[in-house]
Amino acid sequence: MEARAIQRTVRQSARKMRLVIDQIRGQAVPDAYAILRFSKKLAAKQIHKVLKSAVANAEQRALRENQALDVDRLRVNYAVVNEGQTLKRFTPAAMGRATPIKKRTSHIEIRVVGEAESRAPKAPPTKAEAKAPPVKAGTAGKPKGKRPKAKKAGSKSKTKKASK
């Protein structure tokens, strides 16, 4: 069971909101609620609303499909904050000039998934992928191993010193 929630044009910069969203990505929903509740960041309040909406969407989808759903077993599978539209304003400056103010917005998207789906095993690689190692560009005809050391210009060969 996967459900998502999106909130657009939140009046906070995406950079500040990513600090909070990185903490809940991959967490269980009850743990994510606890992290957001005790966070001092203002972005946590908006992200909490979106997470709550995503869980409610998962409950509604389970009701529609006649499936059992335990909210405590949901996980935050996908959580991103993207930049939204920037509101451009101007403020007066010295000598009759105007300086720009950029009021940044962001879009939040959170997807929650059931416990069984989040831990699904990945498909094993095919035989063609497993056999051939990746080839780096420009290394087709070069021999493998250590490179020979370059000799210093004008250096004399080391011989025994003649003692007098």
N, C-alpha and C positions, 0 to 999 in steps of 0.2 A: 504494500500500500504506500504510494507516494503522493504527497500533496505539497503545494507550494503557495507562497503568498508574496506579493510584490507591493511595495509602497513607493510611489514616485514623488519626485520634487520635495524631498525633505530638506528643510532650510538649515543644513549643516554641511560642511565640506566633507567630501568622500574620504579624504586623508585622515580626518579625525575619527570618522566612523569605522574605518578599517581596523583601527587599533582595538576596538571592542569586538568586532565581528570575527577577528582572527582567534579570539579566546574561546568562542563557542563552536567554531567549525569542528565537526566530528564528534561532538559531545552528545551524551544522552539528553533528552529534553528536560528532565528534572534538574540535571546538573547545569544546563544552560540557563534555566530560569534562576537558579541560585547565583550564578556568576553575574547575570544581568541585574538582579535585585540589589546586590551589594557592591556594584561598581559605582565609582564616583563620577564617571563620565556622563555627560548629558546625552550622548548618543545611545546609551544603554536603554533609556526610556523608550526611544523610538524603535530600537531593535526588538525590545521586549514585546511591543505591540504587534510587530510583524510576525514574530515567532508564535505568539498567542493565536494569531489569525491562521497561520499555517497549520497549527495543531487542530484548530476548529475545522479547517477545511478537510483535514484527514478524517476527523470524526464524521463529518457529513458524507464524505465519499464512502466510508465504511457502512453507514446507514443505508445509503442508496443501493450498494452492492450486496447488502445482507451479509456482511462479514463481521467477525468479532475483532475488536481493536482495543488494545491496552495502551493508553496514552503514555504510561511510564516506560514502555518498551520502544518508543519512537526515538530516532536519532536525527541530529542535524546533519544531513548528507551534503548539502550544498548551500553555502552562504556567501554572497558577494555584495559589495557596495560599489556601484559605478557612478561616474560623474553625471550629473544632470545638467539642465540648462543653467547658465550663469546669468544672473540679473546684473545689468550694468547700470551703475549710478555715478553721479559726479558730485564732488564737494568743492567748495571754493578754496582757493589757495592764494598765496601772496602775489601781489602785482597783477591782479585781475585774471589770473589763470584758474583753470579747473583741473583737479586731479581725479582720476577714475577710481571708483570703488567697485570691486567685484564681489557680489554676494553669491556665493557658490551654493549649489543644491546637489542632491545625490539621490540615487535610486537604490533601494534595498530589495534583494531577492533572497528568500530562504526556502529551501526544500527539506521536508522531513520525510523519512522513510522508515518502514517497519524494521524490526530487528532481524527478521529472516532475510530480507532483501539486502540489507546493508553488509551482511557478512557472506554474501554469495561468492563461491570460489571462482577464480578467473579460469578461463579456458586455457589448456596447455598449448604451447606454441606448436605449429605444424612442423613437419620434418624439414621442409625447405628453410624455414626460419632458424631451426635449431642447428642445422649443419653449417651453413655459410656464416663465418664471422663477418662483421662489418669491415669494409675496406675504406681506409682513409684516402682522401684525394691527394694525388701527387706522390704516392708511395709504391707505385706499380713495379718499377724496375730497380729499386734501391735495395742493397743487401741489408739484412738485419744485423744488429750487433752494435758495439761501441764505435764511435767515430775515432779516427786516428788524431792524436794531438798535433797541433800545428807547431812548427819549430819557430823559435824566436829568430828574428833577423839579426845577423852579426854576432851570434853566440859562438863561442869557441867550444870545441869538443873537450870533454872531461878526460884528462890524462893525469898520470901521476906527476906530482910536482917534483922537480929535481932538487934534491937537498944539497947544500954546499958545505 
